[in-house]
Amino acid sequence: MGGDRAPRMVIEGLEVAAERHPGARFLLVGDEAQLRLPLQSHRRAAAACDIRHAPAVIGNDMKPTAALRVRGSSMRVAIDAVASGEASGVVTAGNTGALLALAKIVIKTLPGIDRPAMAAIGPSARGDVVLLDLGANVHCDARNLVEFAVMGDVFARTVLGLTAPSIGLLNVGSEELKGDDTLRLAAETLRASHIAPQFAGFVEGHDIAAGTTDVVVTDGFTGNVALKTGEGALRLFLDLLRQVFRSSLTAKLAYLLLRPSLERLREWMDPRRYNGAVMLGLNGVAVKSHGGTDAEGFAHAVDVAMDMVVHRFNDHIREDLTRIAQLMAVPGKNGDKEGESGARLATAP
């Protein structure tokens, strides 16, 4: 029941997703009275969905602590289905803070993962790039950054289909002496790990859009600032482009000549292609769709969840964590001296 145009947007998105994934089943969680009628007008979605009634809704303004107490919400019921193993993953366009809190407490993290991270895919000059963390963890130690790198590597292989994605640590400079002790210790650990051949060292902010590496790892505070800055810069570019082509008759004629190329640019930069931020490190799959997206964007978020389920994302994470555990001699949580190292999806419209 979350999202600007829910639940109709979610049902329309599932109509698209059901065509793309004919073997999938979807558990549609929400107010049954609001779901039953629109679902009947979407043949593929109706055939693929089971409705589970949830009487309560977590609003966009509700604080995570309050959301934890609303047990009958569509988001909580959907997440419970993942925790119990009834569903392989959850996709929601609802409250992000509530999703983070509920997922960490109900689904819990994978053994060996200190903190989950939020990851998303964005465009770059050389193709798609994975950025994490995007805000789940404001403060991170070296262990967290190493775990994020491992999860980002598996995510890029699973969702982007890369065989050996390159990985960079976001820093204030590319030189080895730049940054604080946390970044340098994380870099040292990665250079000694099994993904060392893929580790490109430190990267800077401009390297994200340049596509210098396939995966960019940072703490949640910096990652969220970088994400919002990139989104703002893209909107500014598009607004200025519109102003230029509307400025004169000559510019309007130029637009007509360039229209096919501009349409390709629009498709390449379409935010719906990159909809679906993922909570990595959970003992299940959780994907957050943008609340303002449309059916095509929500279907893409379902695509991301399906890729992670079908390609056994969490199994690969467990394998990699086992290999890297002995290298995790970094500060752990609570001040410890050393740290240790056909699917069914539930949707909460």
Secondary structure, 3 states (H helix, E strand, C coil): CCCCCCCHHHHHHHHHHHHHCCCCEEEEEECHHHHHHHHHCCHHHHHHEEEEECCECCCCCCCHHHHCCCCCEHHHHHHHHHHCCCCCEEEECCCHHHHHHHHHHHHCECCCCCCCEEEEEEEECCEEEEEECCCCCCCCCHHHHHHHHHHHHHHHHHHCCCCCCCEEEECCCCCCCCCCHHHHHHHHHHHCCCCHHHEEEEECCHHHHHCCCCEEECCHHHHHHHHHHHHHHHHHHHHHHHHHHCCCHHHHHHHHHHHHHHHHHHHHHCHHHHCCEEEECECCEEEECCCCCCHHHHHHHHHHHHHHHHCCHHHHHHHHHHHHHHHCCCCCHHHCCCCCCCCEEEEEC
